[in-house]
Amino acid sequence: MREEKDLIGTKEIDEDAYYGINTARAQENFNLTNRNVNEHLIEAIVEIKKAAAAVNYEVDRLEEDKKEAIIQACDEILAGALGDEFQLDALQGGAGTSTNMMVNEVVANRAIEILGGSKGDYEVVHPNQDVNLGQSTNDVYPTALKLASLRLLIPLTEEVAELQEAFQDKEREFANILKLGRTQLQDAVPITLGQEFSAYAEAISRDRWRLYKVSERLKKVNLGGTAVGTGLNAEPKFIFKVVQELRRNTNVSLAHAENMIDNTQNLDVFVEVSGLLKSLGVNLNKIANDLRLLSSGPKGGIGEIKLPQVQPGSSIMPGKINPVIPEAVNQLSFLVTSNDQAITLAAQSGQLELNAMLPLLADKFLESLETLTNGVEMFREKCIVGIEANEERCQELLDDSLGLLTALNPYLGYKLTTEIAKEVLNTDKTVKEAVLDRDIFNEQELEKILSPQEMTQPGIAGEK
């Protein structure tokens, strides 16, 4: 064991541990979720430490040997080393100070080893004075969150684009399959299965565009603003150069915030982006619900489409297959919606120059990004691309419905058409039989008016 000291007192730390006393105290204090700080956030903080070391050396604030050791330590961590050292609950008090100090300590202790010292000998490399030089948790943490978010937005946007294309493929495949449309779960008017899928494609295309544009909102960072955004204890050259260095190292187009005080205090940008993630979740949920309804049965429900069979559905009912992929997408949507509420509450709970609720916001925001990416990929690969149409069932339900009657409104008026509808419901007659019995149209005229193909296009059926 080694002994480390802070303003509260001394504490024994495992001599093999790369973390230090700050992390050890945080581990004792925070045990809320049994889930560690998001690895993408840790990676982004390490990137900041690497950039800061290079720039601090450039502005004559850090010795070359320390700079080289810190950068090597960061590179090793970014390559996958010391991952087990970052064990800290995702939720914590202190606006993320414990997370920032955990990274400072792990980087410092590895840098100490590189320079030939022993872990805990902070005369060689100090977590605060050297690794955290020119920084504060209050500029490091939100900058790291934005960096991690921008990186995670890329695969999410790509998956959404592929989902849109999958729906467009189904739109073309089902373009000529006529079926009954439904409003409020009741029979409505004819539509094609392809038209239904075109609406899904269009909704997802809006989500794709929103995500593409929203990255601009996350690019302005307050790195260099230190404690409250004024840049106290940071060299003026450092403030501008550190963002440039971080951008160069990560290939993420970050920009220096014009008002670092605002960028330190206010988290509304995350609320805005989270709202767009929720919009995607809402669209996914609606589509998943539709697919569950359209595939219901297979004998006692609508059964107009067949979903891919991915696993047996019951421990007691042989042959039962459930729509488990859409059901999982439903739950994903609920998660993202609840995360959005947590993000909103965290963002509005900031006080004066800082928001202490950043750890909750970061955890939920990154969770939404990652889970949506996984969920969209699952939805496309395990459900959408394998959907098949039950064309016979589509035609059967269309022929047996009152949906065709709406086309008679322009000719007969609402009152008479309603009387015919009641007759069809109360007898064994079809719509065509009930209309022909009244000698209003001959069979050829009626066939033209009640053509489902015409009814799926704009205009008055029978006049085209």
C-alpha positions in Angstrom: 0.0 0.0 0.0 1.0 3.6 -0.5 -0.2 6.6 1.5 -1.6 9.7 -0.2 -2.7 13.0 1.4 -5.3 15.6 0.6 -7.0 18.5 2.5 -9.2 16.0 4.4 -6.4 13.8 5.6 -4.4 10.7 4.5 -5.5 7.5 2.9 -3.9 4.2 1.9 -4.1 3.3 -1.8 -3.2 0.0 -3.3 0.4 0.4 -4.5 -0.6 -1.2 -7.9 -3.4 1.3 -8.5 -2.9 4.1 -11.0 -5.7 6.1 -9.5 -5.1 8.2 -6.4 -6.8 9.6 -3.3 -9.4 11.7 -5.1 -10.7 8.7 -7.0 -10.6 6.4 -3.9 -12.7 8.9 -1.9 -15.2 9.2 -4.8 -15.4 5.4 -5.1 -16.4 5.3 -1.4 -18.9 8.2 -1.7 -20.7 7.3 -4.9 -22.3 3.9 -5.4 -25.6 4.6 -7.1 -25.9 2.9 -10.4 -23.3 0.0 -10.5 -22.4 1.5 -13.9 -19.1 3.2 -14.6 -18.6 6.6 -16.2 -19.1 6.2 -20.0 -15.9 5.1 -21.7 -16.4 7.6 -24.5 -16.4 10.4 -22.0 -13.2 9.1 -20.4 -11.5 8.8 -23.8 -12.5 12.4 -24.6 -11.0 13.7 -21.3 -7.8 11.8 -22.0 -7.7 13.5 -25.4 -8.0 16.9 -23.7 -5.1 16.0 -21.3 -2.9 15.1 -24.3 -3.7 18.3 -26.1 -3.2 20.4 -23.0 0.2 18.9 -22.3 1.4 19.7 -25.8 0.2 23.3 -25.7 1.4 23.9 -22.1 4.9 22.9 -23.3 4.5 25.2 -26.3 3.7 28.2 -24.1 6.5 27.4 -21.7 4.4 26.2 -18.8 5.4 22.6 -18.8 8.8 20.9 -19.0 9.6 18.8 -22.0 10.1 15.5 -20.1 6.8 15.9 -18.3 5.0 16.8 -21.6 6.4 13.7 -23.3 5.5 11.4 -20.4 2.0 12.8 -20.2 1.4 12.4 -23.9 2.8 8.9 -23.9 0.5 7.9 -21.0 -2.5 9.4 -22.8 -1.6 7.5 -26.0 -1.3 4.3 -24.1 -4.7 4.8 -22.5 -6.3 5.7 -25.9 -4.8 2.5 -27.3 -6.6 0.5 -24.7 -4.3 0.3 -21.7 -5.3 0.8 -18.1 -9.0 0.5 -18.9 -9.7 -1.2 -15.6 -8.4 1.8 -13.6 -11.4 4.0 -14.5 -13.8 2.5 -12.1 -16.2 5.2 -10.9 -20.0 5.4 -10.7 -21.6 7.4 -13.5 -23.6 9.5 -11.1 -21.7 11.6 -8.7 -21.8 15.0 -7.0 -19.3 17.7 -7.9 -20.1 18.5 -11.5 -17.8 15.8 -12.7 -14.7 16.8 -10.6 -14.2 13.2 -9.5 -14.2 12.0 -13.1 -11.7 14.7 -14.2 -9.5 13.9 -11.2 -9.6 10.2 -11.8 -8.2 10.8 -15.3 -5.6 13.3 -13.9 -4.4 10.7 -11.4 -4.2 7.8 -13.8 -2.4 9.8 -16.4 0.0 11.3 -13.8 0.9 7.9 -12.2 1.5 6.3 -15.6 3.7 9.4 -16.6 5.5 9.0 -13.3 6.4 5.4 -14.2 7.5 6.4 -17.7 9.9 8.9 -16.0 11.3 6.2 -13.7 9.4 7.1 -10.6 7.0 5.2 -8.4 3.2 5.7 -8.4 2.1 8.3 -5.9 5.4 10.3 -6.2 3.7 13.5 -7.4 6.9 15.5 -7.2 7.7 13.9 -10.5 4.3 14.6 -12.2 1.4 16.1 -10.3 -2.2 15.4 -11.2 -3.3 19.0 -10.6 -0.2 21.1 -11.3 0.9 19.2 -14.4 -1.8 17.0 -16.0 -4.6 19.5 -15.1 -2.5 22.6 -15.9 -4.5 25.5 -17.4 -7.7 23.5 -17.0 -10.7 23.0 -14.6 -13.3 20.3 -14.4 -15.7 23.0 -15.5 -14.2 23.4 -18.9 -12.8 19.9 -19.4 -15.9 17.9 -18.6 -18.4 19.8 -20.9 -15.8 19.9 -23.7 -15.2 16.2 -23.3 -19.0 15.5 -23.4 -19.4 17.5 -26.6 -16.4 15.7 -28.2 -17.8 12.3 -27.2 -21.2 13.2 -28.4 -20.0 14.4 -31.8 -18.1 11.2 -32.3 -21.2 9.1 -31.4 -23.5 11.1 -33.7 -21.5 9.9 -36.7 -22.5 6.2 -36.5 -26.0 7.1 -35.4 -26.5 9.3 -38.4 -25.1 6.6 -40.7 -27.5 4.0 -39.2 -30.5 6.3 -39.6 -29.6 6.8 -43.2 -29.5 3.0 -43.8 -32.8 2.6 -42.1 -34.3 5.2 -44.4 -33.0 3.4 -47.4 -34.4 0.1 -46.1 -37.9 1.6 -45.8 -37.5 3.1 -49.3 -36.6 -0.4 -50.6 -39.8 -1.7 -49.1 -41.8 1.2 -50.5 -40.7 0.1 -54.0 -41.2 -3.6 -53.3 -44.8 -3.1 -52.0 -45.8 -0.3 -54.4 -48.5 -2.3 -56.2 -50.0 -4.1 -53.2 -53.4 -2.7 -52.4 -54.7 -2.8 -48.9 -57.2 -1.3 -46.5 -56.1 1.9 -44.8 -57.1 2.5 -41.2 -57.8 5.5 -39.0 -58.4 5.2 -35.2 -58.0 1.4 -35.8 -61.1 1.4 -37.9 -61.6 0.7 -41.6 -60.8 3.8 -43.7 -60.0 3.9 -47.4 -57.7 2.0 -49.7 -54.0 2.6 -49.7 -51.0 0.7 -51.0 -48.6 -1.1 -48.6 -45.8 0.8 -50.4 -47.5 4.1 -49.5 -47.5 3.1 -45.9 -43.8 2.4 -46.0 -43.2 5.6 -47.9 -44.5 7.5 -44.8 -42.1 5.6 -42.6 -39.2 6.4 -44.9 -40.1 10.1 -44.9 -40.3 10.3 -41.2 -36.9 8.7 -40.8 -35.5 11.0 -43.5 -36.5 14.0 -41.3 -34.6 12.5 -38.4 -31.6 11.9 -40.6 -31.6 15.6 -41.6 -32.1 16.8 -38.0 -29.1 14.7 -36.8 -27.0 15.9 -39.7 -27.6 19.6 -38.9 -27.5 19.3 -35.1 -23.8 18.5 -34.9 -23.2 22.3 -35.5 -24.8 22.9 -32.1 -22.2 20.8 -30.2 -19.0 22.2 -31.8 -18.5 25.3 -29.6 -16.5 24.4 -26.5 -15.4 26.3 -23.4 -12.0 24.6 -23.0 -9.6 27.3 -21.6 -12.4 29.0 -19.7 -11.2 27.2 -16.5 -13.4 27.6 -13.4 -16.2 30.0 -14.5 -15.4 30.8 -18.1 -13.1 33.8 -17.5 -9.9 31.8 -18.2 -8.3 32.5 -14.9 -4.9 30.7 -14.5 -4.8 29.8 -18.2 -2.3 31.4 -20.5 -4.1 33.5 -23.2 -2.2 31.7 -25.9 -3.1 28.3 -24.3 -6.8 29.2 -24.4 -6.9 29.5 -28.2 -4.2 26.9 -29.0 -5.6 24.1 -26.9 -8.8 23.9 -28.9 -6.8 23.9 -32.2 -4.6 21.1 -30.9 -7.6 19.0 -29.7 -9.2 19.5 -33.1 -6.1 18.5 -34.9 -5.6 15.3 -32.8 -9.2 14.2 -33.0 -10.3 15.3 -36.5 -13.4 16.7 -34.9 -14.2 20.2 -35.9 -14.5 21.9 -32.5 -14.5 25.6 -32.2 -13.7 28.0 -29.4 -16.8 29.5 -27.8 -17.2 33.2 -28.2 -18.6 33.4 -24.7 -17.0 30.9 -22.5 -19.0 32.0 -19.4 -22.2 31.2 -21.2 -20.8 27.9 -22.4 -19.8 27.0 -18.8 -23.1 27.9 -17.2 -25.7 26.8 -19.7 -26.5 23.3 -21.0 -29.5 24.1 -23.2 -27.7 22.8 -26.3 -27.9 19.3 -24.9 -31.6 19.8 -24.2 -32.0 20.8 -27.9 -30.1 17.8 -29.2 -31.8 15.4 -26.8 -35.1 16.6 -28.1 -34.1 15.6 -31.6 -33.0 12.2 -30.3 -36.4 11.9 -28.7 -38.1 12.8 -32.0 -36.2 9.9 -33.6 -37.3 7.6 -30.7 -40.9 8.8 -31.2 -40.9 7.9 -34.9 -39.3 4.6 -34.2 -41.9 3.8 -31.6 -44.8 4.7 -33.9 -43.4 2.6 -36.7 -42.8 -0.4 -34.4 -46.3 -0.2 -33.1 -47.7 -0.2 -36.7 -45.6 -3.2 -37.6 -46.9 -5.1 -34.6 -50.5 -4.3 -35.6 -50.0 -5.1 -39.3 -48.3 -8.4 -38.5 -50.8 -9.4 -35.7 -52.2 -12.8 -35.8 -51.1 -14.7 -37.8 -54.6 -16.1 -37.9 -56.6 -14.0 -35.5 -55.3 -10.6 -36.3 -54.6 -8.3 -39.3 -51.8 -10.3 -40.7 -51.1 -8.1 -43.7 -47.3 -8.4 -43.3 -45.0 -11.1 -42.0 -42.1 -10.1 -39.8 -38.9 -12.1 -39.8 -39.0 -14.9 -37.2 -36.0 -14.4 -34.9 -36.9 -16.6 -31.9 -39.6 -18.8 -30.4 -42.2 -16.7 -28.6 -43.6 -18.7 -25.7 -42.5 -21.1 -23.0 -45.9 -22.7 -23.0 -47.6 -22.1 -26.4 -46.0 -24.2 -29.2 -45.5 -22.4 -32.5 -46.0 -18.9 -31.1 -43.7 -16.2 -32.6 -43.7 -12.8 -31.1 -42.7 -9.4 -32.7 -39.8 -9.1 -30.3 -37.7 -6.7 -32.4 -40.4 -4.0 -32.6 -41.1 -4.6 -28.9 -37.5 -3.9 -28.1 -37.6 -0.7 -30.3 -40.7 0.4 -28.2 -38.7 0.0 -25.0 -35.7 1.9 -26.6 -38.1 4.8 -27.4 -39.3 4.8 -23.8 -35.7 4.9 -22.5 -34.8 7.8 -24.8 -37.9 9.7 -23.8 -37.2 9.3 -20.1 -33.6 10.2 -20.7 -34.7 13.4 -22.3 -36.7 14.3 -19.2 -33.7 13.6 -17.0 -31.5 15.8 -19.3 -34.1 18.6 -19.2 -34.2 18.5 -15.4 -30.4 18.4 -15.1 -29.9 21.3 -17.5 -32.5 23.5 -15.8 -31.0 22.9 -12.4 -27.8 24.8 -13.0 -27.0 27.6 -10.6 -25.1 30.8 -11.4 -21.7 30.0 -12.9 -22.0 26.2 -13.1 -24.3 23.2 -13.4 -23.5 20.5 -10.8 -25.8 18.0 -12.5 -23.5 17.4 -15.5 -22.7 13.8 -14.6 -26.4 12.8 -14.9 -26.8 14.7 -18.1 -23.7 13.2 -19.6 -24.7 9.7 -18.6 -28.2 9.9 -20.1 -27.2 11.9 -23.2 -24.4 9.4 -24.2 -26.7 6.5 -23.3 -29.3 7.8 -25.7 -26.8 8.2 -28.5 -25.3 4.7 -28.1 -28.6 2.9 -27.5 -30.3 4.6 -30.5 -27.4 3.6 -32.7 -27.7 -0.1 -31.6 -31.4 -0.1 -31.8 -31.7 1.4 -35.3 -29.2 -1.1 -36.6 -31.1 -4.0 -34.9 -34.4 -2.7 -36.3 -33.1 -2.6 -39.8 -31.1 -5.8 -39.9 -33.5 -8.1 -37.9 -36.8 -6.7 -38.9 -37.3 -4.2 -41.7 -35.2 -5.8 -44.5 -36.9 -9.2 -43.9 -40.6 -8.0 -43.9 -42.8 -9.8 -46.4 -46.2 -8.8 -47.6 -49.2 -11.1 -47.3 -50.9 -9.9 -50.5 -53.8 -12.3 -50.4 -54.7 -11.1 -46.9 -54.4 -7.5 -47.9 -56.9 -8.1 -50.7 -59.3 -10.1 -48.6 -59.6 -7.4 -45.9 -59.9 -4.7 -48.5 -62.7 -6.5 -50.4 -64.6 -7.2 -47.1 -64.5 -3.6 -45.8 -66.6 -0.5 -46.1 -63.5 1.4 -47.2 -64.7 1.5 -50.8 -67.8 3.4 -49.9 -66.0 6.7 -49.4 -65.5 7.0 -53.2 -69.3 7.3 -53.6 -69.6 10.4 -51.5 -69.1 12.8 -54.4 -71.9 11.0 -56.4 -74.4 10.0 -53.8 -73.8 12.4 -50.9 -73.0 11.5 -47.3 -76.5 10.6 -46.2 -77.3 8.0 -48.9 -73.8 6.6 -48.7 -74.2 6.1 -45.0 -77.5 4.2 -45.6 -75.7 1.9 -47.9 -73.0 1.3 -45.4 -75.6 0.4 -42.7 -77.1 -2.1 -45.2 -73.8 -3.7 -45.9 -73.1 -4.0 -42.2 -76.5 -5.6 -41.4 -76.7 -8.0 -44.4 -74.5 -10.4 -46.3 -74.3 -8.0 -49.2 -71.0 -6.6 -50.5 -70.6 -2.9 -51.2 -71.0 -3.5 -54.9 -74.1 -5.6 -54.5 -75.8 -3.1 -52.3 -75.1 -0.2 -54.7 -76.1 -2.2 -57.8 -79.4 -3.2 -56.2 -80.4 0.5 -56.1 -80.0 0.9 -59.9 -77.9 4.1 -59.5 -74.9 2.9 -61.6 -74.4 0.1 -64.0 -71.7 -2.4 -63.2 -69.1 -0.8 -65.5 -69.6 2.6 -64.0 -69.4 1.2 -60.5 -66.3 -0.8 -61.2 -64.6 2.5 -62.3 -65.7 4.5 -59.2 -64.8 1.7 -56.7 -61.4 1.0 -58.3 -59.0 0.8 -55.3 -56.2 1.9 -57.6 -58.0 5.2 -58.4 -58.8 5.6 -54.7 -55.1 5.6 -53.7 -54.5 8.7 -55.9 -55.6 12.3 -55.6 -58.9 13.3 -57.2 -62.5 11.9 -57.5 -62.5 8.2 -58.3 -64.2 7.4 -61.6 -63.5 10.8 -63.2 -59.8 10.2 -64.1 
